[in-house]
């Protein structure tokens, strides 16, 4: 009887997922059609007035940018709809055993199944509630499940932090194979009160971390606001499910709409998958980045222009496979420019290769001190150093 119930439940969940998939694909097609209309259905007015010509061109450019945004939204929806996964109910005996143990701890289970995807990582979805006063920490529930299933599990980043008396769905995922530690060091241009550089570290889903570094053109309050806007938009788009490349395209379009009064900003994106150590760099006008493996240092650079200059970003992304003990340095151009040499990027490789600190924060501060010694303490431009290290999760 239990087996029949599980089969019907799995079939119902599959049908629901197919329904959601088809809805997303339908929305994506609608967005593409609207974008096509915006691109094609525009009538230029045959007027001699320069003002009218300028006005019509601005309308055309804004329509094209809106069309680009709709295309990007359609891509995200198609990508989500294309995710292949299936539901696999727990074996009856295991389900009863786990339910009884969790009940003894104050957790009530009404549903539990595996979510299987192509990457073969363990994902468990459970419908839970707790009658325990003050609720039950989701982290503690993950610890219990890890013991019961003999596999280290963590709550998904989208889960509520506490399991209370409201029936909710919780997802627990396999612990990544790597752990990351980050550190940063900064120096503000000596004639300014605020730095034009800003950075952010965002975990968009369990095991997927994006590091962002933006340098607002110029310095001071205006540059600070510009780079802050870039990071704020990127964070919202990444959390909404956009890929870093798609999010950067949308931010680029938003800055272009700002016109000539909008300062351009650089953007460095480094997305790291903590499950397999794959790291992707997307550099949009940013200074060179560096990967340090022992005394060996690799320079990562791309000659693309800052945001807000041309329609569509030029960077296609550069992928590297990181290993246990590797460090990645993201720098703003103030750091490299301070190394006064025609081969300053090669000099930076030598400097990084000689650093012996192991903590990313200490590495960032040590590098900043070396650069400041080279400039005799003068800070002619904002300097920001963002470092992360990767280690196997043992």
Order of alpha helices (4+ residues) and beta strands (2+ residues): alpha-alpha-beta-alpha-beta-beta-beta-alpha-beta-beta-beta-beta-beta-beta-alpha-alpha-beta-beta-beta-beta-beta-beta-alpha-alpha-alpha-beta
